[in-house]
Amino acid sequence: MNSWPPVETTVPDRHPDAPAPDTELPEHYAHCFGCGDSVEHGLRLRATAGEGMTVRSRFTVTTEHQGAPGLAHGGLLACAFDEALGSAVGHLLRRPAVTAKLETDFLRPVPVGTTLVIDAHLDGIAGRKVYVSAEGTVEGTTAVRARALFITVDLKHFVDHGRPEDIRRVAENPALLGRSIDVNP
Ligand SMILES: CCCCCCCCCC(=O)SCCNC(=O)CCNC(=O)[C@H](O)C(C)(C)COP(=O)(O)OP(=O)(O)OC[C@H]1O[C@@H](n2cnc3c(N)ncnc32)[C@H](O)[C@@H]1OP(=O)(O)O
């Protein structure tokens, strides 16, 4: 296995305004497929701030999330990890960031009806590069591992690249966004 993080990093402190351990974290965007309550068959991840640089997320697999009969689709599991890892970056650093690279190791099938518990850990930063990793367990057995590189961006990234009508909808109704990111970090 390659060394991780792959470059020299420092381990940042939790942002002083990061949610305290055991705080239930809000959805970051109502229409997010990973966490949004407005997405009918979305993953609806629920997350809780942990100690240090950790966040615990939970994803319950429903019949809409199948790949093979009775089993979670691997791409949706990767999505759950993207969300869980991004949540750790966003809540603990309170800086906007996007996924540049995401690796997943699928170790065990994840059945419909089970809950995957994803423990994400922020491993280090190097400039704009943020390295995070996570382990997902089902009833105590490791089923999926993932690691990712996020790149911090300014809010202009979303304004420049997002579809104008969606940007407008958020501007008109800021309650669609969670309050976990600093606008001027
Ligand atoms: C509370 C909030 C919770 C939020 C949860 C959200 C979870 C979901 C998160 C997502 O899914 S985000 C959506 C999926 N990702 C994207 O759409 C990102 C698309 N990619 C981009 O927009 C750009 O490629 C990116 C902003 C990531 C980087 O472009 P930039 O022009 O700003 O930077 P640049 O290309 O110079 O890269 C910066 C550094 O990262 C490195 N880098 C970038 N991509 C890399 C890559 N793929 N692999 C390795 N290194 C990479 C790059 O080499 C460079 O290293 P150095 O600083 O050492 O020169």
The ligand as an SDF file (V2000), in Angstrom:
LIG
                    3D

 59 61  0  0  0  0  0  0  0  0999 V2000
  -19.9750   20.7890    5.2970 C   0  0  0  0  0  0  0  0  0  0  0  0
  -19.7580   20.6220    3.8310 C   0  0  0  0  0  0  0  0  0  0  0  0
  -19.9020   19.1960    3.3900 C   0  0  0  0  0  0  0  0  0  0  0  0
  -19.6040   19.0950    1.9420 C   0  0  0  0  0  0  0  0  0  0  0  0
  -19.6580   17.6440    1.4950 C   0  0  0  0  0  0  0  0  0  0  0  0
  -19.4930   17.5810    0.0240 C   0  0  0  0  0  0  0  0  0  0  0  0
  -19.1690   16.1910   -0.4130 C   0  0  0  0  0  0  0  0  0  0  0  0
  -19.1190   16.0800   -1.8980 C   0  0  0  0  0  0  0  0  0  0  0  0
  -17.8530   16.7210   -2.4610 C   0  0  0  0  0  0  0  0  0  0  0  0
  -17.8660   16.6320   -3.9590 C   0  0  0  0  0  0  0  0  0  0  0  0
  -18.2880   15.6450   -4.5060 O   0  0  0  0  0  0  0  0  0  0  0  0
  -17.2150   17.9720   -4.8670 S   0  0  0  0  0  0  0  0  0  0  0  0
  -17.6920   17.5360   -6.5510 C   0  0  0  0  0  0  0  0  0  0  0  0
  -16.6790   16.6700   -7.2520 C   0  0  0  0  0  0  0  0  0  0  0  0
  -15.4210   17.3860   -7.4950 N   0  0  0  0  0  0  0  0  0  0  0  0
  -15.3140   18.3450   -8.4410 C   0  0  0  0  0  0  0  0  0  0  0  0
  -16.2450   18.6920   -9.1410 O   0  0  0  0  0  0  0  0  0  0  0  0
  -13.9740   18.9740   -8.5890 C   0  0  0  0  0  0  0  0  0  0  0  0
  -13.6280   19.1690  -10.0600 C   0  0  0  0  0  0  0  0  0  0  0  0
  -12.2080   19.6030  -10.1980 N   0  0  0  0  0  0  0  0  0  0  0  0
  -11.8930   20.9190  -10.1160 C   0  0  0  0  0  0  0  0  0  0  0  0
  -12.7330   21.7980  -10.0260 O   0  0  0  0  0  0  0  0  0  0  0  0
  -10.4320   21.2510  -10.1250 C   0  0  0  0  0  0  0  0  0  0  0  0
   -9.7020   20.2250  -10.7420 O   0  0  0  0  0  0  0  0  0  0  0  0
   -9.8710   21.4990   -8.6910 C   0  0  0  0  0  0  0  0  0  0  0  0
  -10.5960   22.6950   -8.0170 C   0  0  0  0  0  0  0  0  0  0  0  0
   -9.9890   20.2410   -7.8110 C   0  0  0  0  0  0  0  0  0  0  0  0
   -8.3660   21.8320   -8.7810 C   0  0  0  0  0  0  0  0  0  0  0  0
   -8.1990   22.8400   -9.7580 O   0  0  0  0  0  0  0  0  0  0  0  0
   -7.3470   24.1520   -9.4460 P   0  0  0  0  0  0  0  0  0  0  0  0
   -7.0720   24.7910  -10.7720 O   0  0  0  0  0  0  0  0  0  0  0  0
   -8.0210   24.9990   -8.4130 O   0  0  0  0  0  0  0  0  0  0  0  0
   -5.9940   23.6440   -8.7770 O   0  0  0  0  0  0  0  0  0  0  0  0
   -4.7880   22.8150   -9.4210 P   0  0  0  0  0  0  0  0  0  0  0  0
   -5.1900   22.0340  -10.6290 O   0  0  0  0  0  0  0  0  0  0  0  0
   -3.6250   23.7700   -9.5360 O   0  0  0  0  0  0  0  0  0  0  0  0
   -4.4960   21.7650   -8.2520 O   0  0  0  0  0  0  0  0  0  0  0  0
   -4.0820   22.2050   -6.9700 C   0  0  0  0  0  0  0  0  0  0  0  0
   -3.1140   21.1590   -6.4340 C   0  0  0  0  0  0  0  0  0  0  0  0
   -3.8470   19.9180   -6.2910 O   0  0  0  0  0  0  0  0  0  0  0  0
   -3.2250   18.8940   -7.0750 C   0  0  0  0  0  0  0  0  0  0  0  0
   -4.2970   18.0670   -7.6580 N   0  0  0  0  0  0  0  0  0  0  0  0
   -5.4320   18.4870   -8.2370 C   0  0  0  0  0  0  0  0  0  0  0  0
   -6.1520   17.4460   -8.6590 N   0  0  0  0  0  0  0  0  0  0  0  0
   -5.4500   16.3340   -8.3170 C   0  0  0  0  0  0  0  0  0  0  0  0
   -5.6760   14.9430   -8.4720 C   0  0  0  0  0  0  0  0  0  0  0  0
   -6.7780   14.4690   -9.0440 N   0  0  0  0  0  0  0  0  0  0  0  0
   -4.7410   14.1100   -7.9950 N   0  0  0  0  0  0  0  0  0  0  0  0
   -3.6340   14.5520   -7.3770 C   0  0  0  0  0  0  0  0  0  0  0  0
   -3.3630   15.8690   -7.1900 N   0  0  0  0  0  0  0  0  0  0  0  0
   -4.2580   16.7380   -7.6680 C   0  0  0  0  0  0  0  0  0  0  0  0
   -2.4690   19.6480   -8.1670 C   0  0  0  0  0  0  0  0  0  0  0  0
   -1.4270   18.8450   -8.6700 O   0  0  0  0  0  0  0  0  0  0  0  0
   -1.9750   20.8500   -7.3860 C   0  0  0  0  0  0  0  0  0  0  0  0
   -0.8750   20.4520   -6.5920 O   0  0  0  0  0  0  0  0  0  0  0  0
    0.3320   21.4810   -6.2770 P   0  0  0  0  0  0  0  0  0  0  0  0
   -0.2690   22.5900   -5.4340 O   0  0  0  0  0  0  0  0  0  0  0  0
    1.3370   20.6470   -5.5100 O   0  0  0  0  0  0  0  0  0  0  0  0
    0.8380   21.9730   -7.6020 O   0  0  0  0  0  0  0  0  0  0  0  0
  1  2  1  0
  2  3  1  0
  3  4  1  0
  4  5  1  0
  5  6  1  0
  6  7  1  0
  7  8  1  0
  8  9  1  0
  9 10  1  0
 10 11  2  0
 10 12  1  0
 12 13  1  0
 13 14  1  0
 14 15  1  0
 15 16  1  0
 16 17  2  0
 16 18  1  0
 18 19  1  0
 19 20  1  0
 20 21  1  0
 21 22  2  0
 21 23  1  0
 23 24  1  0
 23 25  1  0
 25 26  1  0
 25 27  1  0
 25 28  1  0
 28 29  1  0
 29 30  1  0
 30 31  2  0
 30 32  1  0
 30 33  1  0
 33 34  1  0
 34 35  2  0
 34 36  1  0
 34 37  1  0
 37 38  1  0
 38 39  1  0
 39 40  1  0
 39 54  1  0
 40 41  1  0
 41 42  1  0
 41 52  1  0
 42 43  1  0
 42 51  1  0
 43 44  2  0
 44 45  1  0
 45 46  1  0
 45 51  2  0
 46 47  1  0
 46 48  2  0
 48 49  1  0
 49 50  2  0
 50 51  1  0
 52 53  1  0
 52 54  1  0
 54 55  1  0
 55 56  1  0
 56 57  2  0
 56 58  1  0
 56 59  1  0
M  END
$$$$
